[in-house]
Amino acid sequence: MKKSLSMITTFALLFSAAPFAQADTLEDLQRQIRELSAKVQALQEEKKPAQDPAPPADPSYGKKLWESTKIGGYGELDYISRSENGNGRGASVFDPHRFVLYVTSGFTDWLTLNAEVEWEHGGVKEDVDGDELSGEVVVEQAFLDFAIKPYLNVKTGVMLVPLGAINLYHEPTNFNSTERPDLDRYLIPSTWSEMGVGVYGSLGSKVDYQVLLMNGLNGEEFSASNGIRNGRQNLNKDNNRNKAVAGRVEIRPVTNLYTNFSFYSADSAPKGSSAYTTIAAFDGKYSYGNFDLLGEYVHVFQNNPSVLRDDIGHNMSGYWVEGAYHFMPKAWKTGKLSEADTIIFARYSEFDTQQGSIADPSKASGKFDRSYTNFGLVFKPVPTLAIKADYQIYDDKRQAGEVPLDNDKFQLTLGFVF
């Protein structure tokens, strides 16, 4: 490069020799030198290598992000006919029970955003007047998932509490009845979400686990009628400085057998007092040919219930057991019905929210010791759509003259996942 510049300068000087000889004054000479210097500078600039253009913006990242974003959801549309039994709940109604939209977006192959928003009973209006829409809109999930190793991963945000048979698997195509089991509405208040952070992973091919640290429940909202359901707090609130610990171990010991052990423990009392709520749950499913056998047991222990409410016991517990039979002949599974399924099922459930001593004995009642018998039919023309019909028989141990908490009912539901 230096050699080339020297040659360029030499040629420039040779071509400019005449003007130098004719210079009459020093000023003329200086002017000519300046002109010559400008010519040399121009020649040097022409010989400089062209700079690489700025790299264009990479369009592939946005495209990859869009391609890795998936939108889905589920919904339930109900027709409910409740019998009259004196509690004021007898009615016949069509109900847009819920519509849920979820979004999953993979920022990279190890970082994913998961979100789920639910509209219940048609949503809400800012000012509810009379019989206008008065459901709810709520964020059920919104968390970041950091995939590190198969046996150790991290997630943080608004997450489902990993407790019981239904809370994690609450889509309508995952259970046979038109409604989620009442045990999983009152002793495990599905759908139950909280803000927190945790780890999860797989220990081989047969064991999965989760351990989460989350906001807890407000035990002052527990009750004999609704169990712990109303104890769920707003996602940005906690009534004390302690945090809840929830965990789950799913075990698949043999083919067609699924079992799950889960737990939850936290102080449910407001600041200045203490009353721990501990929940233990076990559920399982075994399939043999066209038969399914399912069940769940839940136990809630309150070490100091009188601090929270005067009508709940030290213990709340219950169970349900269900049998189901897939009876659609294979000969019918052709054409548009090639993936179809038809199921007949029956379930028995009971639970009691006043076990053990309660602070106010005058509020003890057998009506809080309830049982439900459900039997029905499910038709799935495709795996993502369930047309369900069932009948519920309600019973309890109330005394004569007491008003029952629930009703016999017939319900028809269209449940779908997309």
C-alpha positions in Angstrom: 0.0 0.0 0.0 2.8 2.4 0.9 4.6 1.7 -2.4 1.5 2.5 -4.4 1.0 5.8 -2.6 4.6 6.8 -3.4 4.1 6.1 -7.1 1.0 8.1 -7.2 2.7 11.0 -5.5 5.7 10.9 -7.9 3.4 11.0 -11.0 1.5 13.9 -9.5 4.7 15.8 -9.0 5.9 15.2 -12.5 2.7 16.3 -14.1 2.8 19.5 -12.0 6.4 20.5 -12.7 5.5 23.3 -15.3 3.4 25.3 -12.9 6.1 25.2 -10.3 8.7 26.6 -12.8 6.4 29.5 -13.7 5.7 30.6 -10.2 6.5 34.3 -9.9 6.1 34.8 -6.2 6.2 32.9 -2.9 2.4 33.2 -2.7 2.0 31.6 -6.1 4.3 28.8 -5.0 2.4 28.2 -1.8 -0.9 28.2 -3.8 0.5 25.7 -6.2 1.7 23.5 -3.3 -1.7 23.6 -1.8 -3.4 22.6 -5.1 -0.9 19.8 -5.5 -1.5 18.6 -2.0 -5.2 18.5 -2.6 -4.7 16.5 -5.8 -2.5 13.9 -3.9 -5.1 13.7 -1.1 -7.9 13.1 -3.7 -5.8 10.3 -5.3 -5.2 8.7 -2.0 -8.9 8.8 -1.1 -9.8 7.1 -4.4 -7.4 4.2 -3.6 -8.8 3.5 -0.1 -10.6 0.2 0.1 -14.4 0.6 0.3 -15.7 0.1 3.8 -18.0 -2.9 4.5 -21.6 -1.8 4.5 -23.5 -2.0 7.9 -25.0 -5.5 8.2 -28.7 -5.4 7.6 -31.0 -6.1 10.5 -31.5 -9.8 10.9 -35.1 -10.5 9.9 -34.9 -14.2 11.0 -35.2 -13.5 14.8 -38.6 -11.9 14.5 -39.7 -14.6 12.1 -38.5 -17.3 14.5 -40.3 -15.7 17.4 -43.5 -15.5 15.5 -43.3 -19.1 14.3 -42.5 -20.2 17.9 -45.6 -18.4 19.3 -48.7 -20.6 19.6 -52.2 -19.6 20.5 -54.7 -22.0 22.0 -57.4 -22.3 24.7 -60.5 -24.1 25.8 -64.1 -23.3 26.7 -67.2 -24.7 28.3 -70.9 -24.0 27.3 -73.5 -25.3 29.8 -77.2 -26.0 30.1 -78.0 -26.6 33.8 -81.3 -27.6 35.3 -81.3 -27.7 39.1 -84.2 -29.2 41.2 -86.1 -27.1 43.7 -85.3 -28.0 47.3 -85.8 -24.8 49.2 -82.4 -23.3 49.0 -83.3 -20.8 46.2 -80.8 -22.3 43.7 -83.4 -24.3 41.6 -83.2 -23.0 38.1 -82.9 -23.8 34.4 -80.3 -21.7 32.6 -77.9 -21.6 29.7 -74.5 -20.4 30.9 -71.4 -19.4 28.9 -69.4 -20.9 31.7 -65.9 -20.0 30.6 -63.6 -19.2 27.7 -59.9 -19.4 28.1 -57.1 -18.1 25.8 -53.5 -19.1 26.2 -50.3 -18.1 24.5 -47.0 -19.9 24.5 -44.0 -18.2 23.0 -40.4 -19.5 22.8 -37.9 -16.7 23.0 -35.2 -19.4 22.5 -35.0 -23.1 22.8 -34.5 -22.8 26.6 -36.7 -19.8 27.5 -40.5 -19.8 27.1 -43.4 -17.5 28.1 -46.7 -19.2 29.0 -49.8 -17.2 29.6 -53.5 -18.0 30.2 -56.4 -15.6 30.6 -60.0 -16.7 31.5 -63.4 -15.1 30.9 -66.1 -16.6 33.2 -69.8 -16.3 32.6 -69.4 -13.9 29.8 -67.0 -11.6 31.5 -67.6 -8.5 33.5 -68.7 -4.9 33.1 -67.1 -2.0 35.0 -70.4 -1.1 36.5 -72.7 -4.0 37.1 -76.4 -3.1 37.1 -79.0 -5.7 37.9 -78.6 -8.8 35.7 -75.8 -7.6 33.5 -72.7 -9.6 33.0 -71.0 -10.2 36.4 -68.5 -13.0 35.8 -64.8 -12.4 36.0 -61.7 -11.9 33.9 -58.5 -13.3 35.4 -55.0 -14.1 34.6 -54.6 -17.8 35.4 -51.1 -18.2 34.3 -48.3 -15.9 33.2 -44.8 -17.4 33.8 -41.4 -17.7 32.3 -40.0 -21.2 31.9 -36.2 -21.6 31.9 -35.2 -25.1 30.6 -31.8 -26.0 32.0 -31.6 -29.8 32.3 -34.2 -32.5 32.1 -33.9 -33.0 35.9 -33.7 -29.3 36.9 -35.6 -26.4 35.4 -36.9 -23.1 36.8 -40.2 -21.2 36.3 -41.4 -18.0 37.8 -44.6 -15.9 37.6 -48.3 -16.7 38.0 -48.5 -20.5 38.1 -51.0 -23.2 38.9 -50.6 -24.7 42.3 -49.5 -28.3 41.6 -52.1 -29.9 43.9 -54.5 -32.7 43.3 -56.0 -34.5 40.3 -57.7 -31.5 38.5 -55.9 -28.2 39.1 -53.1 -28.8 36.6 -55.3 -30.7 34.2 -58.5 -28.7 34.3 -59.4 -28.6 30.6 -62.9 -30.0 30.0 -61.6 -32.9 27.8 -59.6 -34.2 30.8 -62.4 -35.2 33.1 -65.7 -37.0 32.3 -68.3 -35.0 34.4 -69.8 -31.8 33.2 -68.4 -30.0 36.2 -65.1 -30.5 37.9 -65.5 -32.7 41.0 -66.8 -30.7 44.0 -63.9 -32.0 46.1 -61.6 -30.2 43.7 -63.6 -27.0 44.0 -63.8 -26.7 47.8 -60.8 -28.5 49.3 -58.6 -27.7 46.3 -60.1 -24.5 44.8 -59.5 -25.1 41.1 -58.4 -23.2 39.1 -55.9 -22.1 41.8 -53.1 -19.9 40.7 -50.5 -17.9 42.7 -47.4 -15.8 42.1 -44.2 -17.5 42.9 -41.0 -19.3 41.8 -40.0 -22.9 41.7 -38.1 -25.8 40.2 -39.3 -28.9 38.3 -38.0 -31.8 36.3 -38.0 -35.4 35.4 -36.2 -38.1 37.3 -35.9 -40.7 34.6 -38.9 -41.7 32.4 -41.3 -42.5 35.2 -41.1 -39.7 37.8 -41.8 -36.0 37.4 -41.6 -33.4 40.3 -42.3 -29.8 41.1 -41.5 -27.7 44.2 -42.8 -24.1 44.3 -42.6 -21.1 46.7 -45.7 -19.0 46.4 -48.1 -16.5 48.0 -50.4 -18.2 50.5 -54.1 -18.3 51.3 -56.2 -16.0 53.5 -57.6 -18.3 56.1 -60.1 -15.7 57.3 -62.1 -16.4 54.1 -62.3 -20.2 54.8 -65.8 -21.4 55.8 -67.7 -24.6 56.5 -69.8 -24.1 53.4 -67.1 -23.3 50.9 -64.0 -25.0 52.4 -60.8 -23.2 51.5 -62.1 -22.0 48.1 -62.6 -18.3 49.0 -59.2 -18.1 50.6 -57.5 -17.4 47.3 -56.1 -13.9 47.3 -55.4 -11.4 44.6 -52.2 -12.4 42.8 -50.2 -9.3 44.2 -51.3 -9.8 47.8 -50.4 -11.9 50.8 -51.9 -11.5 54.2 -48.6 -12.3 56.0 -44.8 -12.3 55.5 -44.6 -16.1 55.3 -44.7 -18.0 52.0 -46.4 -21.2 50.9 -44.6 -24.3 49.8 -46.3 -26.6 47.3 -45.0 -29.7 45.7 -45.9 -32.7 43.6 -44.5 -36.0 42.6 -46.0 -37.9 39.6 -45.1 -41.5 39.4 -45.9 -44.0 36.6 -44.7 -47.3 38.0 -46.2 -49.6 35.4 -47.9 -49.2 32.0 -51.4 -47.6 32.2 -51.0 -46.7 35.9 -50.6 -43.0 36.9 -50.2 -41.8 40.5 -49.6 -38.5 42.1 -48.7 -37.3 45.6 -49.0 -33.6 46.3 -48.8 -31.2 49.2 -49.2 -27.6 50.3 -48.3 -25.8 53.6 -48.5 -22.2 54.7 -49.5 -19.8 57.5 -53.0 -18.7 56.6 -53.4 -16.2 59.4 -53.0 -12.4 59.1 -49.8 -10.8 60.5 -49.6 -11.0 64.3 -51.0 -14.5 64.6 -50.4 -18.0 63.3 -52.6 -20.7 61.9 -51.0 -23.2 59.5 -52.9 -24.9 56.7 -51.5 -28.1 55.4 -53.0 -30.0 52.5 -52.0 -33.5 51.4 -53.5 -35.2 48.3 -53.2 -38.4 46.4 -54.8 -39.3 43.1 -54.4 -42.1 40.6 -55.7 -43.6 37.4 -55.5 -47.1 36.1 -56.6 -48.3 32.6 -57.3 -51.9 31.6 -58.6 -52.3 28.1 -61.7 -50.2 27.8 -62.1 -49.7 31.5 -60.7 -46.7 33.6 -60.6 -46.6 37.4 -59.9 -43.2 38.9 -59.8 -41.7 42.4 -58.6 -38.9 44.7 -58.2 -38.3 48.4 -57.6 -34.9 50.0 -56.9 -34.0 53.6 -56.7 -30.4 54.9 -55.3 -29.9 58.4 -55.6 -26.6 60.4 -53.4 -26.4 63.5 -55.3 -23.4 64.9 -58.6 -23.0 63.1 -60.2 -20.7 65.8 -57.8 -17.9 64.8 -59.3 -18.1 61.3 -63.0 -18.9 61.6 -65.3 -20.2 64.3 -67.2 -22.7 62.0 -64.4 -24.8 60.5 -62.9 -27.9 62.0 -59.3 -28.9 62.6 -59.7 -31.2 59.6 -61.4 -31.1 56.2 -61.2 -34.3 54.1 -62.9 -36.1 51.3 -62.5 -38.4 48.4 -64.0 -39.5 45.1 -63.8 -42.7 43.1 -64.9 -43.2 39.5 -65.3 -46.0 37.0 -65.6 -45.4 33.3 -66.1 -47.6 30.2 -65.2 -46.7 26.6 -67.9 -48.6 24.7 -67.8 -47.2 21.1 -67.4 -50.2 18.7 -64.3 -50.1 16.5 -66.5 -50.6 13.4 -68.0 -47.2 14.0 -64.6 -45.4 14.0 -64.4 -44.7 10.3 -64.4 -41.5 8.2 -65.1 -38.4 10.3 -65.4 -40.5 13.4 -62.1 -42.3 13.1 -60.9 -40.7 16.3 -64.2 -40.7 18.1 -64.8 -42.1 21.6 -67.9 -42.7 23.7 -67.7 -43.1 27.5 -70.1 -44.0 30.2 -69.1 -43.2 33.8 -70.2 -43.1 37.4 -68.6 -41.3 40.3 -69.2 -41.2 44.1 -67.8 -38.4 46.2 -68.0 -37.2 49.8 -66.3 -34.6 51.9 -66.7 -32.9 55.3 -65.4 -29.4 56.3 -66.2 -29.7 60.1 -64.1 -32.7 61.2 -62.7 -32.3 64.7 -63.7 -29.6 67.2 -64.8 -26.2 66.1 -64.6 -22.9 68.0 -68.4 -22.3 68.0 -70.2 -25.7 68.6 -73.5 -24.0 67.8 -72.4 -23.8 64.2 -71.8 -27.5 63.8 -74.1 -29.1 61.3 -74.4 -32.3 59.3 -75.1 -30.3 56.2 -71.4 -29.7 55.8 -70.9 -33.5 55.5 -71.9 -33.8 51.8 -72.0 -36.5 49.2 -72.4 -36.4 45.4 -73.3 -39.2 43.0 -72.8 -38.5 39.3 -73.4 -40.7 36.3 -73.4 -39.7 32.7 -72.3 -40.0 29.1 -69.5 -38.4 27.1 -69.2 -38.4 23.3 -66.0 -37.2 21.7 -66.3 -36.9 17.9 -62.7 -35.8 18.0 -60.3 -35.8 21.0 -60.6 -32.0 21.4 -64.4 -31.8 21.7 -66.4 -33.4 24.5 -70.2 -33.4 24.5 -71.2 -34.4 28.1 -74.5 -35.1 29.8 -74.8 -36.2 33.5 -77.1 -36.3 36.4 -76.1 -35.4 39.9 -77.7 -36.7 43.1 -76.9 -34.6 46.2 -77.1 -35.7 49.8 -75.8 -34.6 53.2 -76.4 -35.4 56.9 -78.4 -32.3 57.8 -81.1 -32.3 60.4 -84.8 -31.8 59.6 -85.5 -28.2 58.8 -82.0 -27.3 57.7 -81.5 -25.9 54.2 -79.3 -28.0 51.9 -76.2 -26.4 50.4 -76.7 -28.0 46.9 -79.2 -29.6 44.6 -79.9 -32.5 42.4 -79.3 -31.4 38.8 -79.1 -32.4 35.1 -76.3 -30.7 33.1 -75.3 -30.7 29.4 -71.9 -29.3 28.5 -70.0 -28.7 25.3 -66.3 -28.6 26.2 -63.6 -27.9 23.7 -59.9 -27.4 23.4 -58.1 -25.7 20.5 
